[in-house]
Amino acid sequence: MVSQPDLSVNIGGLKIKNPVITASGTFGYGNELTPFYDPSLLGAIIVKGLSLKLIPGNPPPRIVETPCGLLNAIGLANIGIEAFIEEKLPSLFKNKTPIITNIYGHAIKEYAEMAKRIESVDRIAAIEINISCPNVEQGGMAFGTDPDTAAMVTDQVVKNTTKPVIVKLTPNVTDISTIARAVESAGAQAISVTNTFLGMSVDVATRQPKLANIIGGLSGPAIKPMALYLVHKVVANVEIPVIGLGGIMDYQDALEFLLVGASAIQVGTANFINPKAAIEIVNDLTDYCLREKISNINEIIGGLKTNGENHEKIGDKKNK
Ligand SMILES: Cc1cc2nc3c(=O)[nH]c(=O)nc-3n(C[C@H](O)[C@H](O)[C@H](O)COP(=O)(O)O)c2cc1C
């Protein structure tokens, strides 16, 4: 009998059985895909971004299709952390997959408070911090666009939890590696790269923006080469594990991210096109490893073959 490859990976202390995770906001609160497959077969599930209180989000239209992509301006609509813990989490006890809560706030103390609340909930395995949202205390500038603010948010979450803290970076910055190094120094155990790219779309017939919010976040295959580049750049500049995402539709896309050094991957927009995308990636990665006689998925991670120096590395990682 052929032995199954070991697909397990370690994300900053969180050991998961395979590297495939569903991305925040594209899989509801964890149970929405049960009609399609058993979510416990995934490496982990990241739930919709949660805030301290219920947020209704932006008015419609909030989603627009673009060539090879999806523009969304949901406005981080969610039921709030308490309702998630009381109403949604109990039904997730049936499966054993690690649940990662994605959190966001509009002030640093809100992130700290959420971390404190989550700390007491055993079923939640880790926290992913979304720092792409506006900081109301600093004129609405996104937390993730300034290294000091990104580090302060990370520090406040890390100080209030013993669970692994993953910081999800925004691509809408000049140099993502500066932000990555700042959150690593502040104690993040892993980094997710990337959130959506800012974009817009116009209806020429009505001359109006297609999104009520005018601007939105672009995701899907359109962003994959840019996301892959950012993962490559962040991997070169930090020691902690990086989770890669952005336009991953199938196992070949997933392999590209693993080869540039991502320790795990997330599947987002693909879930809307094919609700079985994430589980198909798990199965296809298994078949790929069997075909290529790879006994452990870690043999692939960072296996990119290049001729020389990685020009994305800033200084010497060891001298940070
Ligand atoms: C409809 C929608 C809602 C999203 N909601 C969140 C969210 O609540 N928190 C978050 O950190 N990212 C959110 N994202 C971003 C995704 O998790 C992911 O980072 C991004 O879409 C890029 O990956 P993809 O191209 O595979 O979708 C959302 C994306 C979409 C399309």
The ligand as a Tripos MOL2 file, in Angstrom:
@<TRIPOS>MOLECULE
LIG
   31    33     1     0     0
SMALL
NO_CHARGES

@<TRIPOS>ATOM
      1 C1        -16.4280   39.3010   -0.1390 C.3       1 LIG1
      2 C2        -15.1190   39.3730    0.5840 C.ar      1 LIG1
      3 C3        -15.0990   39.6410    1.9450 C.ar      1 LIG1
      4 C4        -13.8880   39.7250    2.6420 C.ar      1 LIG1
      5 N1        -13.8830   39.9540    3.9940 N.ar      1 LIG1
      6 C5        -12.7060   39.9890    4.6760 C.ar      1 LIG1
      7 C6        -12.6850   40.1820    6.0910 C.ar      1 LIG1
      8 O1        -13.7230   40.2850    6.7450 O.2       1 LIG1
      9 N2        -11.4670   40.2430    6.7110 N.ar      1 LIG1
     10 C7        -10.2810   40.0960    6.0220 C.ar      1 LIG1
     11 O2         -9.2030   40.1560    6.6220 O.2       1 LIG1
     12 N3        -10.2800   39.8720    4.6860 N.ar      1 LIG1
     13 C8        -11.4520   39.8260    4.0050 C.ar      1 LIG1
     14 N4        -11.4590   39.5890    2.6460 N.ar      1 LIG1
     15 C9        -10.1630   39.4150    1.9500 C.3       1 LIG1
     16 C10        -9.8600   37.9400    1.7000 C.3       1 LIG1
     17 O3         -9.7900   37.2080    2.9010 O.3       1 LIG1
     18 C11        -8.5490   37.7770    0.9060 C.3       1 LIG1
     19 O4         -7.5000   38.3750    1.6580 O.3       1 LIG1
     20 C12        -8.5860   38.4370   -0.4630 C.3       1 LIG1
     21 O5         -9.8520   38.2820   -1.0630 O.3       1 LIG1
     22 C13        -7.5030   37.8880   -1.3990 C.3       1 LIG1
     23 O6         -7.6250   36.4940   -1.5940 O.3       1 LIG1
     24 P1         -8.4570   35.8410   -2.8150 P.3       1 LIG1
     25 O7         -7.9770   36.4880   -4.0830 O.co2     1 LIG1
     26 O8         -8.1460   34.3720   -2.7440 O.co2     1 LIG1
     27 O9         -9.8940   36.1330   -2.5630 O.co2     1 LIG1
     28 C14       -12.6680   39.5220    1.9360 C.ar      1 LIG1
     29 C15       -12.6920   39.2550    0.5580 C.ar      1 LIG1
     30 C16       -13.8920   39.1620   -0.1170 C.ar      1 LIG1
     31 C17       -13.8780   38.8560   -1.6040 C.3       1 LIG1
@<TRIPOS>BOND
     1     1     2 1
     2     2     3 ar
     3     2    30 ar
     4     3     4 ar
     5     4     5 ar
     6     4    28 ar
     7     5     6 ar
     8     6     7 ar
     9     6    13 1
    10     7     8 2
    11     7     9 ar
    12     9    10 ar
    13    10    11 2
    14    10    12 ar
    15    12    13 ar
    16    13    14 ar
    17    14    15 1
    18    14    28 ar
    19    15    16 1
    20    16    17 1
    21    16    18 1
    22    18    19 1
    23    18    20 1
    24    20    21 1
    25    20    22 1
    26    22    23 1
    27    23    24 1
    28    24    25 2
    29    24    26 1
    30    24    27 1
    31    28    29 ar
    32    29    30 ar
    33    30    31 1
@<TRIPOS>SUBSTRUCTURE
     1 LIG1         1 GROUP 0 **** ****
